[in-house]
């Protein structure tokens, strides 16, 4: 993939991210025919998301009950830091986007209210063309202000696993991430300067 193609893809995704918070693209099909059951709105909430990481992507494998997205910029993670605060992170081939916000659990659904602050970690493309060895900065970390959207994660059940469905302009699924720990991810964000840029307490 050449630089022009990647930059075009980056700009296109950034627009989607600003509008939808999560980027949504088509991916390879898996076993998605098996039905999932939506939780009734009147059901008493028993969810506890504090300390958990949920991976989101455009498809849900109904056999493994895991979200997946085998394409660039189509997946990411929700980090539920405590009973009130969360982060959304989306990592692409060359760039990363981060947003923070607060969440509430309402009738077993999760209401995400985003802050207007967004942090972008953008690859320095001069690293590709530099032949002098003088370009040493690999990434630029920048902040910007966006509209503060609200997104709703609707709880669904897949083989007794708690999953979520997000219906924005396109559908996304979120499932518990069994491979990444919140402590490891927050440490990476702090070490990389993202945490401070997000003005986290």
ZAMARGU-4260 file (C-alpha; in steps of 0.2 Angstrom, whole numbers, plus 5000, padded with zeros to 4 digits):
<rodrens>
0) 5000/5000/5000 | 5008/5017/4995 | 5008/5033/5005 | 4995/5041/4994 | 4983/5027/4996
5) 4986/5026/5015 | 4983/5044/5017 | 4967/5044/5007 | 4961/5030/5018 | 4966/5039/5034
10) 4956/5055/5029 | 4941/5044/5025 | 4941/5035/5041 | 4944/5050/5051 | 4928/5058/5044
15) 4919/5042/5049 | 4926/5042/5066 | 4921/5060/5070 | 4903/5056/5065 | 4901/5039/5072
20) 4915/5037/5085 | 4918/5020/5078 | 4923/5016/5060 | 4913/5003/5051 | 4918/4994/5036
25) 4914/4977/5027 | 4924/4962/5032 | 4925/4943/5028 | 4910/4933/5033 | 4909/4920/5047
30) 4895/4911/5055 | 4883/4925/5058 | 4867/4916/5054 | 4864/4910/5072 | 4851/4921/5080
35) 4855/4932/5096 | 4842/4937/5108 | 4839/4955/5113 | 4837/4959/5131 | 4820/4966/5136
40) 4821/4985/5141 | 4811/4982/5157 | 4824/4969/5164 | 4833/4974/5180 | 4851/4979/5176
45) 4864/4967/5183 | 4879/4973/5172 | 4895/4977/5180 | 4908/4983/5167 | 4920/4991/5178
50) 4938/4986/5174 | 4933/4977/5158 | 4939/4979/5140 | 4926/4976/5126 | 4932/4973/5108
55) 4921/4980/5094 | 4920/4976/5076 | 4907/4975/5062 | 4903/4956/5063 | 4899/4944/5076
60) 4904/4926/5075 | 4889/4917/5083 | 4899/4901/5086 | 4913/4909/5097 | 4902/4924/5101
65) 4917/4936/5097 | 4916/4952/5087 | 4928/4952/5072 | 4934/4963/5058 | 4947/4958/5047
70) 4951/4975/5039 | 4960/4991/5044 | 4952/5004/5054 | 4936/4994/5057 | 4938/4989/5075
75) 4943/4995/5092 | 4941/4994/5110 | 4930/5001/5124 | 4939/5002/5140 | 4928/5004/5155
80) 4939/5012/5168 | 4927/5012/5183 | 4909/5013/5186 | 4907/5029/5177 | 4922/5033/5165
85) 4927/5024/5148 | 4939/5026/5134 | 4937/5022/5116 | 4952/5017/5106 | 4954/5014/5087
90) 4970/5008/5080 | 4973/5008/5062 | 4988/5003/5051 | 4997/5020/5053 | 4986/5031/5065
95) 4977/5029/5081 | 4961/5039/5088 | 4956/5040/5106 | 4941/5047/5115 | 4934/5048/5132
100) 4917/5049/5140 | 4906/5044/5154 | 4893/5029/5153 | 4877/5024/5162 | 4869/5007/5162
105) 4851/5009/5159 | 4840/4993/5158 | 4855/4982/5154 | 4860/4994/5140 | 4875/5005/5140
110) 4873/5024/5136 | 4890/5031/5131 | 4891/5050/5132 | 4907/5056/5123 | 4918/5071/5128
115) 4922/5083/5114 | 4941/5080/5116 | 4949/5068/5104 | 4967/5063/5103 | 4975/5057/5087
120) 4992/5048/5085 | 4997/5051/5067 | 5012/5043/5058 | 5025/5055/5052 | 5026/5051/5033
125) 5042/5061/5032 | 5050/5045/5040 | 5046/5036/5023 | 5054/5049/5012 | 5068/5055/5023
130) 5085/5049/5015 | 5096/5060/5027 | 5092/5051/5043 | 5087/5068/5051 | 5069/5064/5054
135) 5067/5056/5071 | 5049/5059/5076 | 5039/5044/5071 | 5022/5050/5077 | 5013/5066/5081
140) 5001/5067/5095 | 4987/5080/5092 | 4971/5085/5100 | 4955/5092/5093 | 4938/5096/5097
145) 4923/5087/5090 | 4904/5086/5093 | 4901/5076/5108 | 4890/5061/5102 | 4880/5048/5112
150) 4880/5030/5107 | 4870/5016/5114 | 4876/4998/5117 | 4861/4987/5117 | 4864/4971/5126
155) 4862/4955/5117 | 4865/4937/5122 | 4875/4924/5112 | 4877/4907/5120 | 4875/4915/5137
160) 4889/4927/5134 | 4885/4946/5136 | 4888/4955/5120 | 4882/4972/5113 | 4876/4979/5097
165) 4878/4996/5092 | 4866/5003/5078 | 4873/5019/5071 | 4873/5021/5052 | 4880/5003/5052
170) 4879/4989/5064 | 4894/4985/5076 | 4896/4972/5089 | 4906/4972/5105 | 4911/4957/5115
175) 4922/4954/5130 | 4941/4955/5125 | 4949/4940/5132 | 4966/4944/5126 | 4969/4962/5133
180) 4969/4968/5151 | 4964/4985/5156 | 4979/4988/5167 | 4991/4984/5152 | 4981/4996/5140
185) 4981/5010/5152 | 4999/5008/5155 | 5002/5009/5137 | 4992/5025/5136 | 5001/5033/5150
190) 5018/5028/5143 | 5014/5034/5126 | 5008/5051/5132 | 4990/5048/5126 | 4983/5048/5144
195) 4989/5065/5148 | 4983/5072/5131 | 4965/5065/5135 | 4966/5075/5152 | 4963/5060/5162
200) 4963/5062/5181
</rodrens>
